[in-house]
Amino acid sequence: MPEWEVTATTVYCEAVDDEVTLLVSRDGPPRCTGQKKYTSPDKETTRSLKKKGRQLRKPLGCDATGCSRITRYRDRLLGSRNEAR
């Protein structure tokens, strides 16, 4: 059975009210496609986040350093990988 290199899943992120893709590689840290877009957003994205935030009545934004979604996904993957051994 070949070892996996990278796996990805698309999830809804409540922090930014958008779908993002979580990527986990075998040897590297987990990543999120929303981090770059929402951690340091351009003017258009900032306006969109503020508008959505007003509609939802909560502030929206990405806290890339403390994102529990990425950590949970990685832990679930690596946990199932270790159980299969």
SVG drawing of the C-alpha trace seen along z (x, -y; Angstrom):
<svg xmlns="http://www.w3.org/2000/svg" viewBox="-28 -49 37 51">
<polyline fill="none" stroke="black" stroke-width="0.4" points="0.0,0.0 1.6,-3.3 2.1,-6.1 0.1,-9.3 1.9,-12.5 -0.8,-15.2 -4.5,-15.2 -7.0,-18.0 -10.6,-18.7 -12.9,-21.7 -14.8,-22.9 -17.0,-25.8 -15.0,-28.2 -17.3,-30.1 -14.4,-32.5 -14.6,-34.0 -18.1,-32.8 -16.6,-31.1 -15.3,-27.7 -11.6,-27.0 -9.4,-24.1 -7.3,-22.4 -4.1,-20.7 -2.1,-18.3 1.2,-16.8 2.9,-13.9 6.1,-15.8 5.0,-19.4 2.8,-21.6 -0.9,-21.8 -2.1,-24.7 -5.4,-26.5 -6.1,-28.2 -8.0,-30.9 -5.0,-32.0 -3.3,-34.2 -6.6,-35.6 -8.1,-36.4 -5.1,-37.0 -3.9,-40.0 -6.9,-40.8 -6.9,-43.2 -9.4,-46.2 -12.2,-44.2 -11.9,-41.2 -11.9,-43.6 -15.1,-45.3 -16.7,-41.9 -15.7,-40.6 -17.1,-43.8 -20.4,-43.6 -20.9,-39.9 -19.9,-40.6 -22.5,-43.3 -25.2,-40.9 -24.1,-38.1 -23.7,-40.5 -20.2,-39.2 -16.7,-40.1 -15.1,-38.0 -11.4,-37.3 -8.8,-34.6 -6.6,-33.8 -4.2,-31.6 -1.9,-30.9 -4.6,-29.5 -6.9,-27.8 -8.5,-24.8 -10.0,-23.6 -6.6,-22.8 -5.4,-21.2 -8.5,-19.0 -8.3,-17.9 -4.6,-17.1 -5.0,-15.2 -7.9,-13.2 -5.9,-12.2 -2.8,-11.3 -4.8,-9.5 -6.5,-7.3 -3.1,-6.7 -1.6,-5.5 -4.6,-3.3 -4.3,-1.6 -0.7,-0.4"/>
</svg>
